[in-house]
């Protein structure tokens, strides 16, 4: 993003007060606490019932922010910054987002409905991401503020957008439509959520349909009322060329008719009819909500004209999206389903389905608050709720709230409390053991306190790997490639410390052309894990050649000695055209054929049919350091010369590749047929301007084992390297140099983050633990600790230790548990 402020004056209908409107901004912010706020930030000072961002403008100016959209200029700020003064800053934010959206011309999928928006969005992102560079709403950013923030994240590399839009009353959707302007519409389940904001269901449907005012197609579940509203809406807006793309379990006139739905052990088998043909589909879910959401995704794939095999292979890999319903381990062998911020009748039905499908224990318990936004009278509502509980064979119900307590007689198995505090005071007597507990409550009941009490307290250090971030970073670099250029992704060194097999599976899903490992055993492990993609072994030892052949790995050959050794085994096994990769040394002087060995290499390979040169490669030594630009060019030129000679003399047509991560960005003219992506996949760039476009992949977490307070004069750790000058509160963290934390990061050089605050490491890092200063932090034993991730970053740690991020990531011990999530 690079926007000239003077262009925004008419867009926002703003009054300009400042020194120079001819300045550019590249970042939009509404959060005064963000560390990303800077001189190129345009800050929108939003106001609300309980907040007024104008109050933080003086502080932001001190931090270097110079450009603001405001409703008024705070006292003593005039002349200190540039101001665009508007009547309403939220409206201005929305108008800016609409203006920004118009700068891009690619398909946008807009999703609305009562339930399933976020799940359908996440699933469509998963299903379509192998073929598109997708921008989508983060989490559930579907509100009047969330939607503009989502759209503002578009950049020129995206070629498909997926945004969700949520409303609670009339006159809201038209504002979101003007921001998203979807070309493809998806209408998910219409339920009772936010019913109180509409006169009736028809009004709600019509309001939601406003999102699709300019959509070329609308995907929806066919029923009489929605059909009526769609036809009327299309006629009123003269949308004669709009396609209505429907599906149904019961109406055979739908475009996609579900002939049969059959629940299996762990999945659902569906038989559907489309364009006169019948197809089978397996969905890895059994609950009705997931099935409906999956069918919505199916129709989008059909609209995009995916073939049957692709549809089936991708749909069967769908996964649970734990954004509202999170499964956690509980105390006393219980499991917890956390839906502690939602309470309406329709979502209760979905949650009870989820409870049944995810239960780990036979006994089921529901902790339920008063239900809002139902559209029913209380008498009718709790009659229905009691029946739902009975139908779902829930063993016991704990009702919290005055209303549900007053209808306790409708339930056969309920214990009630007037409020959350009363329940918490009696929690010990309720004896939670060996059961699956659904915790479902309206936000005002603060059920997160109940979740915290019932959740199992783990004391383990884990490295969390965000697979979505890996996908994002992959697509970021793929967008830099010329048409037809292949991509190899390095998964050596246990996926740069992140985990090889899990990442390889994701990359295989994204159809990367090659995977790269350092040694044969890494490749064998991937093959044994089911990876079918071609795997290149970059540093094969001659003793591993038999295993390389057995597992159909592809070796890099970098010396005459190694080539002869491989050819000997290849002849003994009567191989023909076995793929090998020839490494050239163009100046790195690590491995590879040098210029004076090329003639011998050609002579050895000429007329040989046991092997085939699959690719010719070299490695750049300084692609990330532009001060060595001329040396890098000399490497590329020598690679061109030597590889061309091989191609000519041997009459071959191999893949050629020399660029690594930094090379992809800095030497785009040398992409040849393939590039090799390494550290960039894992969210690290050597270019600060590029770094902001990458997403953090790895977060190393631990917890506080113990807290103590020491007096002045006492020491901490081995060698008494920290001496307290005053009374100091110390927290001990169960992670040390045996887990990969450098001892150089101790002694108040490094820090961890607790409750979003820095806690500096005191004294020496021990083998299995380290100690930090928490004197100014309100924390307790068991609280979460961030060792690295968003802050501190591995880049920051590496800089402090005078090393590189690679070393920080790959040093994390295998004894640290890896947790993967989407």
N, C-alpha and C positions, 0 to 999 in steps of 0.2 A: 504494500500500500504506500502510495506517495501522492498526497492530496494538497493542492495549493489552497491556502485559506481564502484567498480572494474569490475563488470559484464557489465557495460555500455561502458567501454573503447572500446572494439571491436565492439559493436553494433553501436556506433556513429562514429566509425573510428576516435577516438579522441586522442589527445596528452595529457597525464596526467602531470599536474604541481601542486604539492601539497605535503602535509606532510604525508597523510595516505589515501590510496584509499579504505581501508577496513572499510568504514563507511556506514551507512544505511540512506536513505532518505525516508520520508513518505508523502511528499507534493511537488507538481510541481507548479511553479509560473512563470508568465510572467509580472506580475503587481507589480512594485516596491512600489506602494501605499498600497498594501494589508496588513492588520494588521495580517494576518495569516502567514506571512513570519517569519521564525525562523531558529533555528539551524538544523532542519531536513528537510529544504526546499532545493530543487534543482531548482535554478533560471536560466531560459533560457533568455539570453540577446538578444532579437530580435531587428533587425534593419529594418528601413523602410525609405521611402522618407522623412517623417517629424519627425521621432523619432529614437533614438538610446539608448537602455536600458543600454548600457555599461556605460553611463554617471552617472547612479544611483548606480553603484556597490559600490563605497566607502561608500555611505550612508547606503546601505544594510548591509555591513560588520559591520558598527557601531551598527546596530540594531540586530546583531547576526547571520546573514545569512553567512554560511561558504562554500557553494557548488554552483558552477556556471558552466554553459555551455556558452562559449564565443567564439567570433571570434578572439579576442585579449585580452590581460590582460591590464586593464587600468593602467595608470601611478600611481606609489606608492602603488599598490595593491599586487604586487608580494610578496609571502610569508605570506600574511595575510589571505589567504583562499585557498580552493581547486578549481582548474580550470580544466575543460575538454575543450580543445581548438579544435574547429572544423572549417571547411571552411564556413559553412552556418548554423546559429543557427535555422532558420526556418526548414530547411531540417532535422536537428538533432532532433528538437521537433517532427517532423512527424515520423522519424525513431524510436524514443523512444516510441511513441504511438503505432506504429506497433508491436514493440517488446512486449510492455505491453499487447496489445490485444491478442497476442499469448499465454499469460499465462492463458487464460480462454477459456473454451470449452462449450459454450451454444449457443442456436439459436440467431442470430442477424438479425433484419429486417433493410435493407438499403432502404432509400427512396430518389428518385431523380425525377426531372421533372422541368417544368418551373413555375408552380403554384401549390399550395396546399400541399407542403411538410410539412410545420409546422402544418397545420391543421390535415392532415392525421396522423402525428406523435402523436399529442396530443390526437386525437380520439382513435388511436390504444392503446395508454397508458391507456386511460380510459376504453376501452372495455376489455383489457386483464389483467389489474391490479388486479382484484379479484383473479386471478389464478397464477399470476407470480410476482416475485420481479423484477421490471423493472428498468433498467438504460436507460435513453434517453437523447438526446441532450437538453440542456437548451435553452429555447427561440428559436432563430433561429441560433444556432451555427452550421452552415453548411459550413463554409469557410475553407480555407487552414489552418487557425489558430484555428477556432472554432471546427472543427472536432477532431483534436488531443486532445484539452482540454476536449471535451465531452467524448472521449473514455478513457482518463486517469482517469475519475471519476468512472470507473468500480471497484467494489470490489467483494470479494469472496462470498458475499451474493446474488448477482444478478444471475438470471437464464434466463433472456431474455433481449436483448438490442434492442432499436429502435433509429436509427441515421439517420439524413437527410444529404444529400450531395448536395451542390450547386456549380455550375461552371459558368464561364462567357466566356471561350474560350477553345481551344484545349489544350491537354497535362496537364490538371489539374485533371481529374477524376481518372487517374491511381494512383496518389498519395493518393487520398482519399480512393480508394479501398484497397490499401495496409494497410491502417489504420483500416478501418471498417471491411473488409472481410465479408460482409453479407452472410448469408446462405439462406435468403429469400429476394427477391427483389420486390420493389413496384415502378412502373413507373407511376407518376401522369400526369396530363395534360401537353402536350407539346405546348407551346405558343410562343409568339414573344419576350419574355424577353431575353435580351442579344443576340439578333440575330446578332448584329454587330460583335460579336466575332467568328462567323462561316461563312463559305462560303455559306452554304445552310442548309435547315432543316435536310436533310439526315445526313450531317456531325455532326450536333448537336445531333441527336438521337444516332448515333454511339458512340459519345464521352460519352454520359450519360450511355449507356449500359455497358461501361467498369466497372461500379460499380458492375455489376452482374457477374463478371468473374468466381467467385467460388460459385454462388448461385445455390441452388437445384431447385428453382422455381422462376419464374418472374410473377408478377401480373401486368396486363396492360389492357388498353382499346384497343380493336382490331381495327386496320385499316391496309390498304395495305402496307403503307410505313414502319410502325413499324414492321409488320410481316416480311417483306423483310429483314429489318436490323437485327431482332432477329435471323432469320434462318441463315443468312450469318454469324453473330457473333458466333452462336453456332457451326457452321461447322468449322470456322477458329480456334476456341479454343477447338475443339474436345469434346464438351459438349453434348454427345449423350444421357446422362441420365437426362438432365435438363428438368423440366416440365414447359411448357408455359401455364399459367393459365389466360385466357382472359375473358373479358365481352364486351357486345355491346348492343346498342339500335337497331341496324339495321342488323347485321350479325348473322344469326341463327347458324352458325358454331362455334360461341364462346362458351366457356365452361359454361358461365352464360349468358343467353339471357334475356334481359329485354322485357317482353311481353307488359307491359303497364306502363305508368307513368302518374299519375293523381294528379294534384294539388288540395288540399283541403283548408279549411279555414286557418289553421295554420301549416299544414304538407303536405307531399307528399306521396301518396299511390303508391307503386310499386308492380308489379306482375312479378316474375322472374322464369326462368326455369333452373333447375340444375339436372344433372344426370337423366333426363327423368321425374322428378317431378316438379310440379308447387307450388310456395310458395308466400305468401303475406308478404309485409314489409312496415312499416310506418316509415318515416324519418321526424323528426321535423323541416324541412326546405323546402323552395320552390324555392330558386335560383338554377340555373343549376350547379354552381361551387360546392356548398355544396352537391348536390345530387351526382355528380361524385365522390367527395372525399369520401362520405359515401359508395358508391358502392365499391370503392377500399378497404375500411375497411371490407366490407361484404365479399369480396373474401378471405381476410386474415383469417377471422373467419371460413369460409368454409374450407380453407386449414388446419386449426387447428382442424377441425372436431367437431365444436360446434354444439349442437342440435338446432333445429328450435326455440324452446321456449326461449333458452338463447340468441340466435341471436336477436330475436324480442325484448325481454325485455331490452337488453342493447342498441340496436340501437335507440330505441325510446327515450332514455335518453341523446342522444348526445346534445351538447350545443355549442353556438357560441364561437369561439376562438378569443378574441379581442387582437391579437398580432400585427396586421398591420392595421386592421380596428377597431378603438375604438369608441364607441358611448358615447357622453358626453352631458350634459345639456348646452345649450347656453343662451346668453342674450335674453331678450324680448321674452321669450317663444319659442325660437328656439331650435333645437337639432343639434348637430354637429357630423358628421362622420369624424373622423380624420384618413386620409391616407396621411399624410403630408410628407412622406419620400419615395414615390414611384410614378413613372410616366412612364408607358409604356402602349401600346395600349391594350394588353391582360388584364392587371390588371385593366384598366379603365372599361372594359366590366364587370369584376367581381364586381368592386366597384359600378357601376350603378345598377347592379342586387341587390346588398346589400342595396343601397339607397332606392330602391323601397320596399324591404321587411322590412326594419327597419324604414321607415319614420313614424314620429309621427305627422307630419303636412301635409296637402294636397299639399301645395306649395313646390316645390323642386328647390334648387339652387345648382349649381356646380361651385366651384372656382378651376380653372385648370391652371397649368403652361404649358410651352412648354413641349412637349412629346419627350422623347428620347427612344432609343433602340426599335424602332418600326419595322425596316426592310422595311419600305415603303419610297417612295419619299415624301417630304413635301406636295406636291399637293394631292397625293393619301391619305396620312395619314389624313390630316385635312378634306378632303371630307368624309372619313369614320367616323371621330370623330363627325362631324356635323350631319351625319345621325344617329349615335348612340344617340346623344343628343335629336334629334327629336323623334326617336323611343321610348326613355325612358320618353318622355313627361316632360322634364325638363323645368321649367318655366323661368329660366334665367341662363345665363352663365357669369361668370366673368373670362376673360382670362388674364393671367399675363405672359409676356414674349414677346420678339421682334418677334419671329416666329409666335406664335398664333395670335398676333396682326395683322401681315401682311396678315393673311387669315381670318380676321373677316368677310369678305363679304360672306363667306360660311355659317355663322350662322345667324339665324333670330332673335336671342334674346341675343346678347352678348354685354358686355361692356369690353373694354380692357385697360390694363395698361402695360407700358413697363417693369416695375419691381415691386418687392414687396414693396419697399419704397414708390413708387408713389401711389400704392393701399392703403397703410396704411394712407397716408396723406389725402386721400379722403374718408376714411371708414365711417365717420359720415354721409356723404351725401347719402350713399347707402341704408340706412334705412332697416336694417335686423330685421324683425318681423314675428313671427308665421310661420316659414319655417324650413324645414330640409335642412341642408347645408352639402354637400360633399366637403371636402377640400382635394384636391389631387394635389401634386406637387413634382417635383424632389427635392432631398435633397439640391441642390445648391440654391434653391429659398428661403430656410429658412421659409417655411410656418408655422413652429411651432409658429412664432411670430403672425401670423394671428389667429391660434387656441387659443393662449393665450388671444388675444383681444376679441374674440367672445365667449369664454367659460364663463359660469356662475361662478361667484366667490362665493363659499359657505363658510359659517362661522360656520361650525359644527365640533364637535369632533367625530371621528369615530374609532371603533376598527375593523381593517381589518383582516379577517380570511382567510388564504390561505389553501383551501381544498386540493390542490395538496400536500402541505407539510404534512398534516394529513395522506394522503394516503402513502406518503413516510415513515413517522415514523411508521405507522402501519406495513408496510412491513418489515421495519428494525427489529422490535421485533418478527414478525412472523417467520423471517428467523432463529431466535435463538431457535425455538421450535422443539422438537422431533416430528417425524411423528405421526399424529393422536391426538396430544395434542390440545384441544380446547382453545379458547380465549374469555374471557369476557372483554369488554371495558367499563370503567367507564365514564358515561356522567352526573354524579350528579353535583350539584351546578352549574346548567346552563352550563353544559359542561366545568367545571373548568373556568367559566366566559366567555367562547367563544361562547356559544349559543348551547342549547341542541338539538332541533329538526333538525336543518340543519346538524349538525354533525352526529346525529343518522341516518339520511337518507343516508349519505355517508357510514357509517359503515355497514348499512344494505346492501347497494350495494356491499360492500366488503365481505359480508357473514360472519361477526363475529358471534360467536355462542350465545353470551349473551350480553345484555346491562345491566349496573348496575346503579341504582339511589339510593339516600339516603332515600327519603320519597315517599309516595304513590302519592302525587300530581304531583311530577316530572314524574312518570311513566304514570299517567293518561294523562298528557299533551302530552306525546309522542304517546300514543295510539290514542288520539283524532287527532293527526297530521298524522295518517296513518301508524305508525310504527307497523310492524307485528312480528318483532324479539322478542324472549323471553326476558322479562325484570325482573330482580331481584331487590327487594326492600330491601336494607341493614339495614335500621333502621325503620321498621314499628311500628307504634303505634297501640295499640289494637283497638282504635276507628276507624282506617282506614281499618280494616280487611274486612268489608262489601264491601267497594269500591275496595279493592284489588281483591276480588273474582269476583265482577261485571266486572272489566276490564281485567280479566285474567292475572293479575300480579302474581309474585311468591315471597312470603315473606321469609325473613330470620327469623328463629326462634332461639332465644338465651336464653330463660329461660323457666322453667316449667310453671310459671304463664302465659307467653305469649303463650306457646304451648296449655295449657288447654283452654285458651280463644279462640284460633283459632279453636281447635277441637270442641268446643261447637257450634260455628257458622257453621262449616262444617257439623256437624250432623243435625243441624236445617235445612240446605239447601240440605240435602241428597247428599252431594258431594261424589265422589268416586275417589280415586287416585289423589287428587289435589296436584300439586307439591309444596313442601316446601324445604327450605334449612336450614340445622342444623349448627349453628355457635358454634365452640368450643373455649374456652379460653385456650390458651397454654402459656400464659405469658404476653400478652398485658394488661390484666386486665381492659378491657374496656367493652366489651360485650361478652357473650358466656357461654356455659355450662362448668363448671369446672369439674375436674376429679372426685370429690366426688359426683357429681350429675348424672354421666353417668348411674348408675344402675337404678335410678328413671326414667331417660329419656327412657331407654330401656323398662322398665316395662310399661310406659305410651303408647309407640308406638307399642308394641308387639300385634299383632293380629288386629291392627287398619287398616281399609280399606278406611277410608275417605280421608286420605292424603298419599302421596308417597314421600319418601325422594329423591329428585332430586339430591341434592349434599350435601356434608359435607365440611365445610370450616373452616379456621382459618386465623388469620392475624398476620403477622410478625412485631415486634416492631423495629428491628434493621437491616433489610436486606440491608440498605444503609451504615451501619457503620461497617467496617470490624474489628474494635477494639472489637466489641461485637459478633465476629464470633461464639464463643462457645455458647453464649446464643441463637443465631439464630439456631444453630444446635440442641440445646435442645428443642426449639419450634417445629422444624421439627420432631424430634424423638417422642415427646409427641403427636403430631398430628397423626403420624403413629400409635402409640399405641392405642389412643382413637378411631380413625376412624376405625381401624381394628376391634376393639372390637364391635363397632356398626354394622359393616358389617357382622361380624360372628354371633352375637346374633340375629340380625333381618333378617338374610339371604337376604341381599339386595346387589345391585351392583350400587351404586351411583357414580356420578362424585365427584372427590376430588380435592380441590384447596386450596393452602396456599400462593402462590407466588404473590407479587405485582410487580410493574415495576422494582424496584431494585433487587428483588428476581429473576426475569427472568434472569438477567445478572449474578448475583453473586452466585446463588444456582441452577444451571441447573439440578442437580440430583433430585431435589424435584418438578419437573413440574407436577407430577401425571397426572390426566386426563385433567386439565384445569389450565390456569393462568389468572390473572386479570391485565390488562394494564390500568394504570391511567395517571399520569403526563407525562410519556414518550411519549404518543400519541401527547401531546401538545408541544413537542419539548424541554423538560427539562429532564436532567439526573443528578444524583448526582455524576456521574463518569466523570471527565473532558476528559478522553480518549475516552469515548463513546459519549460525547456531540457533538464532531465535526462531527459525522455521522448523527446527527439529524438536521432537518430543522426547522427554525423559523416559527411558525404558526401565532402568533398574533402580529400585529403592531398597536399600539395606536397612532393616529395622531390628530393634531389640526392645528391651523393657528395662525399667529400673528394678534391680534386685533388692537394694537396701539403701536407706537414707540415714545419715548420721550427721551430727553437728560437732565440730571439733573446736577447741579453744585456740586462741592465738598462741603461737609457738609450737604447736603440734605439726607433725609431718604427714605426708600421704605417699604410700607406695614404696617400692624398692629404692634404696639409696638415698632416701629422704630428699628427693630432688624438688619436692614442693614443701615449703614451710609457710604455714598460715600466719599472715601478719595481723589478722583479726579473726574473730569467730566466724567460721565458714561452714556452710551446709554442703555436705558431700553426698553425691549419688553414685552408686556402683552399678555398672552396666556389664552384663555377661557376654562380652565380646573382647577378643584380644588379638595379639599378633599371630596366634595359631589359626585364627579365622581370616587373617589377611590384612589386619590393621597395622600399618607400619609404625614401628616404635618412634620414628621421626615425627609422627603426627601428634605425639604427646607433649608434655611439658609446656602447656598453654599456647602451643602453636596451632593445634587443631581444636575442633569443637564438634559437638553433636547438637541436634535441635530437639528441645523438649517444650511442648506447649507453644510452638512457634517462636521460641526464644533460644538464643545461643547459650550453650553450656560448655565452657572450655575444659579441655582435658587437663587434669592436674597430675603432675609427676609422670612416671614412666608407664607406658602401656604394658600391661602384664600379658602372660601367655593366653589367659582365658577371660580376662576382664580389664576394664579401665574405669577410672574414677573421674567425675566431672563436678564442677562448681555449680550448684543450683541455689545459691544463697538468695538470688533475686527472682526465683521461679516458684510459683505456687504449684507444686507437684507432689505426687505420692508414689509409694512403692507399687509397681505394676503398671505405671503409666508408660505409654509408647515413647520410643526414642528413635529418631531418624539419624542414622550414621552417615548416609549420603543418599542423594536423590535430587529433588529440586533445590535443596539447600542443606548442607553444602553440596555442590556438584562435584563429580569426579574431576572435572576440569580445574576447579578451584583447589581441590586437594593436591592434584598433580603439580600445579604451579607452585604451591607452597613447599612441596617436597622435591622440587627441581627434577621431576620425572614427567612421564606422559600418561594420559588417561588409560591407555591400554594396560599399563602395569597395575593401576589401581583395580580395574575390573577383573583382570585375570588372576589377581592375587587372592581373591575371595575363596576361602577353603571349600573343598567339597563337603565338609561336615556341616556347612551352613545350608539349611534346607532352602530349596528353590520353590517358590509358589508362583504359578502362572495364572494370569487372569485376563479376561477381555474387558 
